[in-house]
Amino acid sequence: MLVSTPQTRTLNRALQRCGGEIALAKALGVTIEVLYGWLAGDDVPSKIYLSALDMVAIGSLGSANLNR
Protein backbone atom coordinates (compact mmCIF):
# COMPACT_ATOMS: atom_id res chain seq x y z
CA MET A 1 0.00 0.00 0.00
CA LEU A 2 1.38 3.40 -0.96
CA VAL A 3 1.29 5.96 1.79
CA SER A 4 1.22 9.73 1.25
CA THR A 5 3.35 11.50 3.84
CA PRO A 6 5.53 14.60 3.63
CA GLN A 7 8.51 12.26 3.30
CA THR A 8 7.07 10.18 0.46
CA ARG A 9 5.84 13.29 -1.37
CA THR A 10 9.28 14.90 -1.04
CA LEU A 11 11.01 11.73 -2.24
CA ASN A 12 8.68 11.63 -5.25
CA ARG A 13 9.50 15.25 -6.09
CA ALA A 14 13.22 14.51 -5.73
CA LEU A 15 12.68 11.47 -7.96
CA GLN A 16 11.29 13.74 -10.69
CA ARG A 17 14.20 16.18 -10.28
CA CYS A 18 16.80 13.39 -10.53
CA GLY A 19 15.16 11.74 -13.51
CA GLY A 20 14.47 8.29 -12.10
CA GLU A 21 14.82 5.77 -9.33
CA ILE A 22 18.38 4.73 -10.11
CA ALA A 23 19.65 8.32 -10.19
CA LEU A 24 17.87 9.21 -6.93
CA ALA A 25 19.11 6.08 -5.15
CA LYS A 26 22.64 6.90 -6.28
CA ALA A 27 22.30 10.54 -5.18
CA LEU A 28 21.08 9.42 -1.75
CA GLY A 29 23.73 6.69 -1.46
CA VAL A 30 21.28 3.81 -1.04
CA THR A 31 20.17 0.75 -2.97
CA ILE A 32 17.15 0.87 -5.21
CA GLU A 33 15.41 -1.64 -2.92
CA VAL A 34 15.79 0.68 0.08
CA LEU A 35 14.49 3.60 -1.98
CA TYR A 36 11.46 1.56 -3.08
CA GLY A 37 10.69 0.83 0.57
CA TRP A 38 10.75 4.52 1.45
CA LEU A 39 8.59 5.41 -1.54
CA ALA A 40 6.10 2.78 -0.35
CA GLY A 41 5.93 4.31 3.12
CA ASP A 42 8.77 2.80 5.15
CA ASP A 43 10.27 5.19 7.69
CA VAL A 44 12.67 7.62 6.00
CA PRO A 45 15.76 8.55 8.04
CA SER A 46 15.94 12.27 8.85
CA LYS A 47 19.24 12.66 6.99
CA ILE A 48 17.71 11.21 3.82
CA TYR A 49 14.58 13.34 4.12
CA LEU A 50 16.69 16.49 4.50
CA SER A 51 18.79 15.51 1.47
CA ALA A 52 15.63 15.02 -0.59
CA LEU A 53 14.30 18.39 0.61
CA ASP A 54 17.56 20.00 -0.54
CA MET A 55 17.21 18.40 -3.98
CA VAL A 56 13.66 19.68 -4.34
CA ALA A 57 14.53 23.18 -3.06
CA ILE A 58 17.60 23.52 -5.29
CA GLY A 59 15.56 22.38 -8.28
CA SER A 60 12.85 24.90 -7.43
CA LEU A 61 15.40 27.68 -7.08
CA GLY A 62 16.90 26.75 -10.43
CA SER A 63 13.47 26.93 -12.06
CA ALA A 64 12.77 30.29 -10.44
CA ASN A 65 16.03 31.70 -11.77
CA LEU A 66 15.12 30.60 -15.31
CA ASN A 67 11.94 32.67 -15.14
CA ARG A 68 13.77 35.93 -14.48
N, CA, C and O atoms as CSV, one atom per row, in Angstrom:
chain,resi,resn,atom,element,x,y,z
A,1,MET,N,N,0.839,-1.186,0.000
A,1,MET,CA,C,0.000,0.000,0.000
A,1,MET,C,C,0.884,1.249,0.000
A,1,MET,O,O,1.793,1.371,0.821
A,2,LEU,N,N,0.618,2.157,-0.905
A,2,LEU,CA,C,1.377,3.397,-0.960
A,2,LEU,C,C,0.795,4.398,0.025
A,2,LEU,O,O,-0.418,4.589,0.107
A,3,VAL,N,N,1.682,5.020,0.758
A,3,VAL,CA,C,1.291,5.964,1.793
A,3,VAL,C,C,1.734,7.356,1.371
A,3,VAL,O,O,2.845,7.533,0.872
A,4,SER,N,N,0.866,8.346,1.572
A,4,SER,CA,C,1.224,9.725,1.255
A,4,SER,C,C,1.567,10.457,2.552
A,4,SER,O,O,0.701,10.742,3.380
A,5,THR,N,N,2.845,10.748,2.696
A,5,THR,CA,C,3.346,11.502,3.844
A,5,THR,C,C,4.226,12.619,3.303
A,5,THR,O,O,4.574,12.601,2.122
A,6,PRO,N,N,4.591,13.580,4.124
A,6,PRO,CA,C,5.527,14.598,3.634
A,6,PRO,C,C,6.823,13.976,3.098
A,6,PRO,O,O,7.399,14.464,2.126
A,7,GLN,N,N,7.269,12.902,3.741
A,7,GLN,CA,C,8.507,12.256,3.297
A,7,GLN,C,C,8.342,11.586,1.935
A,7,GLN,O,O,9.199,11.735,1.063
A,8,THR,N,N,7.245,10.848,1.746
A,8,THR,CA,C,7.066,10.183,0.455
A,8,THR,C,C,6.816,11.198,-0.661
A,8,THR,O,O,7.289,11.023,-1.783
A,9,ARG,N,N,6.075,12.252,-0.348
A,9,ARG,CA,C,5.843,13.286,-1.374
A,9,ARG,C,C,7.154,13.979,-1.754
A,9,ARG,O,O,7.397,14.256,-2.928
A,10,THR,N,N,7.989,14.253,-0.765
A,10,THR,CA,C,9.281,14.896,-1.041
A,10,THR,C,C,10.175,13.964,-1.847
A,10,THR,O,O,10.831,14.398,-2.794
A,11,LEU,N,N,10.208,12.688,-1.478
A,11,LEU,CA,C,11.011,11.726,-2.241
A,11,LEU,C,C,10.518,11.633,-3.682
A,11,LEU,O,O,11.326,11.520,-4.603
A,12,ASN,N,N,9.215,11.679,-3.885
A,12,ASN,CA,C,8.677,11.626,-5.248
A,12,ASN,C,C,9.048,12.874,-6.043
A,12,ASN,O,O,9.324,12.781,-7.239
A,13,ARG,N,N,9.059,14.028,-5.403
A,13,ARG,CA,C,9.498,15.251,-6.093
A,13,ARG,C,C,10.986,15.176,-6.420
A,13,ARG,O,O,11.404,15.571,-7.509
A,14,ALA,N,N,11.783,14.672,-5.486
A,14,ALA,CA,C,13.220,14.506,-5.734
A,14,ALA,C,C,13.441,13.491,-6.853
A,14,ALA,O,O,14.362,13.639,-7.656
A,15,LEU,N,N,12.609,12.478,-6.907
A,15,LEU,CA,C,12.677,11.468,-7.962
A,15,LEU,C,C,12.485,12.117,-9.327
A,15,LEU,O,O,13.207,11.803,-10.273
A,16,GLN,N,N,11.517,13.015,-9.430
A,16,GLN,CA,C,11.288,13.736,-10.685
A,16,GLN,C,C,12.486,14.613,-11.041
A,16,GLN,O,O,12.891,14.677,-12.202
A,17,ARG,N,N,13.052,15.290,-10.036
A,17,ARG,CA,C,14.198,16.176,-10.279
A,17,ARG,C,C,15.418,15.402,-10.758
A,17,ARG,O,O,16.163,15.870,-11.619
A,18,CYS,N,N,15.620,14.197,-10.185
A,18,CYS,CA,C,16.797,13.389,-10.530
A,18,CYS,C,C,16.633,12.643,-11.842
A,18,CYS,O,O,17.621,12.276,-12.478
A,19,GLY,N,N,15.396,12.417,-12.249
A,19,GLY,CA,C,15.164,11.740,-13.515
A,19,GLY,C,C,14.974,10.241,-13.416
A,19,GLY,O,O,15.029,9.551,-14.434
A,20,GLY,N,N,14.750,9.716,-12.219
A,20,GLY,CA,C,14.470,8.293,-12.100
A,20,GLY,C,C,14.963,7.692,-10.803
A,20,GLY,O,O,15.718,8.301,-10.046
A,21,GLU,N,N,14.500,6.456,-10.574
A,21,GLU,CA,C,14.821,5.772,-9.330
A,21,GLU,C,C,16.309,5.508,-9.159
A,21,GLU,O,O,16.856,5.706,-8.074
A,22,ILE,N,N,16.961,5.066,-10.217
A,22,ILE,CA,C,18.380,4.730,-10.113
A,22,ILE,C,C,19.196,5.976,-9.775
A,22,ILE,O,O,20.075,5.931,-8.914
A,23,ALA,N,N,18.907,7.077,-10.447
A,23,ALA,CA,C,19.648,8.319,-10.194
A,23,ALA,C,C,19.406,8.825,-8.775
A,23,ALA,O,O,20.339,9.290,-8.121
A,24,LEU,N,N,18.162,8.741,-8.289
A,24,LEU,CA,C,17.869,9.207,-6.932
A,24,LEU,C,C,18.533,8.309,-5.901
A,24,LEU,O,O,19.117,8.803,-4.937
A,25,ALA,N,N,18.453,7.006,-6.087
A,25,ALA,CA,C,19.107,6.083,-5.150
A,25,ALA,C,C,20.605,6.367,-5.088
A,25,ALA,O,O,21.194,6.382,-4.007
A,26,LYS,N,N,21.211,6.590,-6.233
A,26,LYS,CA,C,22.643,6.900,-6.276
A,26,LYS,C,C,22.928,8.219,-5.560
A,26,LYS,O,O,23.884,8.314,-4.790
A,27,ALA,N,N,22.106,9.233,-5.808
A,27,ALA,CA,C,22.304,10.538,-5.176
A,27,ALA,C,C,22.171,10.454,-3.655
A,27,ALA,O,O,22.849,11.176,-2.924
A,28,LEU,N,N,21.291,9.566,-3.186
A,28,LEU,CA,C,21.082,9.416,-1.750
A,28,LEU,C,C,22.045,8.402,-1.120
A,28,LEU,O,O,22.131,8.295,0.103
A,29,GLY,N,N,22.765,7.663,-1.965
A,29,GLY,CA,C,23.730,6.688,-1.463
A,29,GLY,C,C,23.097,5.431,-0.896
A,29,GLY,O,O,23.596,4.852,0.069
A,30,VAL,N,N,21.978,5.008,-1.511
A,30,VAL,CA,C,21.276,3.813,-1.044
A,30,VAL,C,C,20.988,2.890,-2.222
A,30,VAL,O,O,21.151,3.271,-3.382
A,31,THR,N,N,20.559,1.678,-1.906
A,31,THR,CA,C,20.171,0.746,-2.967
A,31,THR,C,C,18.774,1.093,-3.460
A,31,THR,O,O,18.006,1.767,-2.773
A,32,ILE,N,N,18.464,0.635,-4.632
A,32,ILE,CA,C,17.149,0.874,-5.212
A,32,ILE,C,C,16.063,0.207,-4.362
A,32,ILE,O,O,14.953,0.728,-4.253
A,33,GLU,N,N,16.382,-0.941,-3.760
A,33,GLU,CA,C,15.412,-1.638,-2.920
A,33,GLU,C,C,15.044,-0.806,-1.685
A,33,GLU,O,O,13.876,-0.740,-1.299
A,34,VAL,N,N,16.046,-0.176,-1.073
A,34,VAL,CA,C,15.786,0.680,0.082
A,34,VAL,C,C,14.927,1.870,-0.339
A,34,VAL,O,O,13.975,2.228,0.354
A,35,LEU,N,N,15.261,2.476,-1.467
A,35,LEU,CA,C,14.487,3.605,-1.977
A,35,LEU,C,C,13.035,3.199,-2.217
A,35,LEU,O,O,12.118,3.933,-1.848
A,36,TYR,N,N,12.819,2.033,-2.835
A,36,TYR,CA,C,11.456,1.560,-3.077
A,36,TYR,C,C,10.682,1.419,-1.766
A,36,TYR,O,O,9.497,1.746,-1.705
A,37,GLY,N,N,11.342,0.940,-0.732
A,37,GLY,CA,C,10.694,0.826,0.566
A,37,GLY,C,C,10.236,2.179,1.088
A,37,GLY,O,O,9.110,2.317,1.567
A,38,TRP,N,N,11.106,3.173,0.996
A,38,TRP,CA,C,10.748,4.520,1.450
A,38,TRP,C,C,9.606,5.098,0.637
A,38,TRP,O,O,8.697,5.717,1.189
A,39,LEU,N,N,9.649,4.899,-0.675
A,39,LEU,CA,C,8.589,5.408,-1.542
A,39,LEU,C,C,7.250,4.738,-1.224
A,39,LEU,O,O,6.189,5.322,-1.442
A,40,ALA,N,N,7.309,3.517,-0.711
A,40,ALA,CA,C,6.102,2.778,-0.351
A,40,ALA,C,C,5.606,3.117,1.052
A,40,ALA,O,O,4.525,2.685,1.450
A,41,GLY,N,N,6.390,3.887,1.799
A,41,GLY,CA,C,5.926,4.306,3.116
A,41,GLY,C,C,6.768,3.873,4.291
A,41,GLY,O,O,6.436,4.193,5.432
A,42,ASP,N,N,7.868,3.141,4.044
A,42,ASP,CA,C,8.768,2.801,5.150
A,42,ASP,C,C,9.327,4.084,5.750
A,42,ASP,O,O,9.422,5.110,5.075
A,43,ASP,N,N,9.696,4.014,7.025
A,43,ASP,CA,C,10.265,5.191,7.691
A,43,ASP,C,C,11.510,5.680,6.964
A,43,ASP,O,O,12.414,4.902,6.659
A,44,VAL,N,N,11.541,6.980,6.692
A,44,VAL,CA,C,12.670,7.615,6.005
A,44,VAL,C,C,13.563,8.258,7.064
A,44,VAL,O,O,13.087,9.069,7.859
A,45,PRO,N,N,14.850,7.908,7.087
A,45,PRO,CA,C,15.758,8.554,8.044
A,45,PRO,C,C,15.795,10.069,7.833
A,45,PRO,O,O,15.700,10.550,6.704
A,46,SER,N,N,15.932,10.801,8.915
A,46,SER,CA,C,15.938,12.268,8.852
A,46,SER,C,C,16.979,12.795,7.871
A,46,SER,O,O,16.704,13.725,7.114
A,47,LYS,N,N,18.165,12.209,7.880
A,47,LYS,CA,C,19.240,12.662,6.988
A,47,LYS,C,C,18.829,12.526,5.514
A,47,LYS,O,O,19.122,13.401,4.698
A,48,ILE,N,N,18.163,11.444,5.191
A,48,ILE,CA,C,17.711,11.209,3.816
A,48,ILE,C,C,16.611,12.193,3.448
A,48,ILE,O,O,16.610,12.754,2.352
A,49,TYR,N,N,15.674,12.399,4.367
A,49,TYR,CA,C,14.582,13.344,4.122
A,49,TYR,C,C,15.138,14.744,3.881
A,49,TYR,O,O,14.691,15.434,2.965
A,50,LEU,N,N,16.092,15.166,4.679
A,50,LEU,CA,C,16.692,16.490,4.497
A,50,LEU,C,C,17.441,16.588,3.170
A,50,LEU,O,O,17.407,17.630,2.515
A,51,SER,N,N,18.110,15.521,2.775
A,51,SER,CA,C,18.794,15.512,1.473
A,51,SER,C,C,17.786,15.645,0.334
A,51,SER,O,O,18.020,16.380,-0.626
A,52,ALA,N,N,16.671,14.936,0.445
A,52,ALA,CA,C,15.632,15.021,-0.585
A,52,ALA,C,C,15.016,16.420,-0.619
A,52,ALA,O,O,14.736,16.952,-1.694
A,53,LEU,N,N,14.805,17.014,0.556
A,53,LEU,CA,C,14.296,18.393,0.606
A,53,LEU,C,C,15.256,19.350,-0.096
A,53,LEU,O,O,14.827,20.237,-0.833
A,54,ASP,N,N,16.560,19.168,0.136
A,54,ASP,CA,C,17.562,20.001,-0.540
A,54,ASP,C,C,17.461,19.862,-2.056
A,54,ASP,O,O,17.512,20.855,-2.781
A,55,MET,N,N,17.317,18.625,-2.530
A,55,MET,CA,C,17.213,18.396,-3.979
A,55,MET,C,C,16.004,19.113,-4.561
A,55,MET,O,O,16.090,19.728,-5.624
A,56,VAL,N,N,14.890,19.033,-3.866
A,56,VAL,CA,C,13.662,19.679,-4.335
A,56,VAL,C,C,13.821,21.195,-4.299
A,56,VAL,O,O,13.451,21.880,-5.253
A,57,ALA,N,N,14.371,21.726,-3.203
A,57,ALA,CA,C,14.535,23.177,-3.059
A,57,ALA,C,C,15.505,23.724,-4.098
A,57,ALA,O,O,15.238,24.758,-4.711
A,58,ILE,N,N,16.612,23.051,-4.301
A,58,ILE,CA,C,17.596,23.517,-5.286
A,58,ILE,C,C,16.991,23.493,-6.681
A,58,ILE,O,O,17.215,24.409,-7.472
A,59,GLY,N,N,16.230,22.454,-6.985
A,59,GLY,CA,C,15.558,22.382,-8.276
A,59,GLY,C,C,14.560,23.503,-8.449
A,59,GLY,O,O,14.442,24.077,-9.532
A,60,SER,N,N,13.835,23.820,-7.376
A,60,SER,CA,C,12.854,24.905,-7.431
A,60,SER,C,C,13.538,26.247,-7.610
A,60,SER,O,O,13.057,27.101,-8.354
A,61,LEU,N,N,14.651,26.432,-6.932
A,61,LEU,CA,C,15.401,27.682,-7.084
A,61,LEU,C,C,15.942,27.828,-8.496
A,61,LEU,O,O,15.936,28.920,-9.064
A,62,GLY,N,N,16.414,26.708,-9.063
A,62,GLY,CA,C,16.904,26.750,-10.429
A,62,GLY,C,C,15.815,27.114,-11.406
A,62,GLY,O,O,16.055,27.862,-12.355
A,63,SER,N,N,14.611,26.593,-11.188
A,63,SER,CA,C,13.472,26.929,-12.056
A,63,SER,C,C,13.093,28.383,-11.902
A,63,SER,O,O,12.771,29.050,-12.885
A,64,ALA,N,N,13.127,28.883,-10.678
A,64,ALA,CA,C,12.774,30.287,-10.436
A,64,ALA,C,C,13.751,31.217,-11.125
A,64,ALA,O,O,13.356,32.260,-11.647
A,65,ASN,N,N,15.019,30.850,-11.131
A,65,ASN,CA,C,16.032,31.696,-11.772
A,65,ASN,C,C,15.867,31.730,-13.293
A,65,ASN,O,O,16.207,32.722,-13.937
A,66,LEU,N,N,15.339,30.633,-13.866
A,66,LEU,CA,C,15.119,30.595,-15.310
A,66,LEU,C,C,14.004,31.534,-15.733
A,66,LEU,O,O,13.970,31.988,-16.877
A,67,ASN,N,N,13.097,31.825,-14.819
A,67,ASN,CA,C,11.943,32.674,-15.144
A,67,ASN,C,C,12.245,34.151,-15.026
A,67,ASN,O,O,11.364,34.972,-15.285
A,68,ARG,N,N,13.425,34.511,-14.656
A,68,ARG,CA,C,13.771,35.933,-14.484
A,68,ARG,C,C,14.281,36.542,-15.748
A,68,ARG,O,O,14.615,37.727,-15.772
